[in-house]
Amino acid sequence: MNANEPLQHNLTDMKEKNTTTILKFITLACLLSILSSAIKSQTVIFENGDPSSGSEIGNSVMEAPDGSLIVVGSTTTDTEGLADIKVSKLNADGSEIWTVTHGGFNNDFPGSAVMLADGSFVIVGTTGSFTDSPSRDVYLLKMDSEGEILWTHSYGGEETDEGTDIKLTSEGDFIITAFTESYGEGETDGWLFKTDSEGNLLWDQTFGGSESDNLAGVDIAADGGYILAGSTESFAEGMHEDLWLIKTDADGNEMWSQSLGVADRIDEGRGVEATSDGYVAIGLTDNDPDNPPPLTGDAFFIKTDLDGNLLWNQSVAGVFRVEGFGVYPSQDGGWLICGNKVESPTSAFFWVAKADEFGEISWEIELGQAETVSLAFDLIQANNGDVVATGFSGLTPSSSHDLHVLRLTDQTLFVSKASQTIEFTVMPNPTQGKLKPVLPQKISEGTLFLLNEEARIVKSLKFTDPEAIDLDLSGLPAGSYLLRVVTTAGAGATRIIKY
């Protein structure tokens, strides 16, 4: 045997390995050359229904600090009166930890809820039981992490007033949207008010004209003011509602408002999220009032700049009708949305979708049974990246709503040229295992995603201190990887070799 033969074999093996690695490296690099690409992979972890003799609906879902889920909804089963507020705590796998109900002799139901750092949460909704007049009032209640009521408040006048959305401010106060018949100038007006951490009213503002106007969603803007979404007849173009956006300062004073939609069609706003460069809203558009409701209308999915000027409109159409109800920012800079999708005059499906940063749909899931109506009211992205949504399913002319809770993995990550605004390096690279990203000084927090050769997410890490980041790849196979960082200041990616 030639003494150099083992060496020659080793060199040949190394060349083959290097060639394979380079090919994989080039394949992975192609991700960065595509304007907007996404690798799609979703797996349903659990899908819970709650069949009962009454009506069960999920209105809001939150993740608690311990990783459990809080689902807030309503029930007509074994209640004190008509509908009661129902709150369930679930393990991450969907199994129930506890369920409590709260209500009185009349209808009491939630609109939305917000989680606090200690695991307690505050619900805003509507009460017909705990009011000073025969009409409905906005209802605010706080529960601890075990579902015990800590305090309640009702707000309103002699007419109907209903709470729709709530957010926690940086001061620890609550900003709340509602619609009101008791106050304002028209049939109904949008109502915005702020309370302290104990629910005591600090100030309130009404918005509207001579006709019906309402507010359905609120978020806190980058300047400390608020962005509101709802529907307006008073300021619509034509005879019917338009989606309505209002920007206020920190005291609720209007800075600008914008009505958007199709003339003489019904357009509604349901949810809104603030970004550093604008506002994203979801709702319904192009609903023809002369046709039966299930047969027309698209999900209204838009983004405006900070002054309310339209940046993009990615309204989602279906066979018949698509309605958007919830919108939530995804960890990679895209958007999660939910609602329902009508596929026939008698079938509407529980609909969850993901879009990129420009609103283009990457994937969508439709769940439920034919010949029934289902709807997703709210969704979140859990800390581990899973998507969780809640609403109802199973509604027919002869049967009531069933609570519906869905959890699925999301392995879709967007790699968009338009968002490659952050350049960074990693040390060492190549690496045997441990590496440290070196990020620009302007970055203080964000999320890191590590993609393998198939462009699947294999690791993710949220960080609040870039200096403390320490990634360990030692348990991963050798090969090429893509490390992506997503922050409020932008996003970027760099390639890594693991040997």
Stockholm file with secondary structure:
# STOCKHOLM 1.0

chainA/1-499         MNANEPLQHNLTDMKEKNTTTILKFITLACLLSILSSAIKSQTVIFENGDPSSGSEIGNSVMEAPDGSLIVVGSTTTDTEGLADIKVSKLNADGSEIWTVTHGGFNNDFPGSAVMLADGSFVIVGTTGSFTDSPSRDVYLLKMDSEGEILWTHSYGGEETDEGTDIKLTSEGDFIITAFTESYGEGETDGWLFKTDSEGNLLWDQTFGGSESDNLAGVDIAADGGYILAGSTESFAEGMHEDLWLIKTDADGNEMWSQSLGVADRIDEGRGVEATSDGYVAIGLTDNDPDNPPPLTGDAFFIKTDLDGNLLWNQSVAGVFRVEGFGVYPSQDGGWLICGNKVESPTSAFFWVAKADEFGEISWEIELGQAETVSLAFDLIQANNGDVVATGFSGLTPSSSHDLHVLRLTDQTLFVSKASQTIEFTVMPNPTQGKLKPVLPQKISEGTLFLLNEEARIVKSLKFTDPEAIDLDLSGLPAGSYLLRVVTTAGAGATRIIKY
#=GR chainA/1-499 SS CCTTHHHHHHHHHHHHHHHHHHHHHHHHHGGGGSSEEECCCEEEEEEEEECCSSCEEEEEEEECTTSCEEEEEEECSSCSSSCEEEEEEECTTSCEEEEEEECCSSCEEEEEEEECTTSCEEEEEEESSSCSSSSCEEEEEEECTTSCEEEEEEECCSSCEEEEEEEECTTSCEEEEEEESSSSSSSBEEEEEEECTTCCEEEEEEECCSSBEEEEEEEECTTSCEEEEEEESTTCSSSSCEEEEEEECTTSCEEEEEEESCTTSEEEEEEEEECSSCEEEEEEEEECTTSCGGGSCEEEEEEECTTSCEEEECCBCCSSEEEEEEEEECTTSCEEEEEEEEEETTEEEEEEEEECTTCCEEEEEEESCTTSEEEEEEEEECTTSCEEEEEEEEEBTTBCCEEEEEEEEECCCEEEGGGBCCCCEEESSSBSSEEEEECCTTCCCEEEEEECTTSCEEEEEEESCGGGCCEECTTSCSEEEEEEEEETTEEEEEEEEEC
#=GC SS_cons         CCTTHHHHHHHHHHHHHHHHHHHHHHHHHGGGGSSEEECCCEEEEEEEEECCSSCEEEEEEEECTTSCEEEEEEECSSCSSSCEEEEEEECTTSCEEEEEEECCSSCEEEEEEEECTTSCEEEEEEESSSCSSSSCEEEEEEECTTSCEEEEEEECCSSCEEEEEEEECTTSCEEEEEEESSSSSSSBEEEEEEECTTCCEEEEEEECCSSBEEEEEEEECTTSCEEEEEEESTTCSSSSCEEEEEEECTTSCEEEEEEESCTTSEEEEEEEEECSSCEEEEEEEEECTTSCGGGSCEEEEEEECTTSCEEEECCBCCSSEEEEEEEEECTTSCEEEEEEEEEETTEEEEEEEEECTTCCEEEEEEESCTTSEEEEEEEEECTTSCEEEEEEEEEBTTBCCEEEEEEEEECCCEEEGGGBCCCCEEESSSBSSEEEEECCTTCCCEEEEEECTTSCEEEEEEESCGGGCCEECTTSCSEEEEEEEEETTEEEEEEEEEC
//
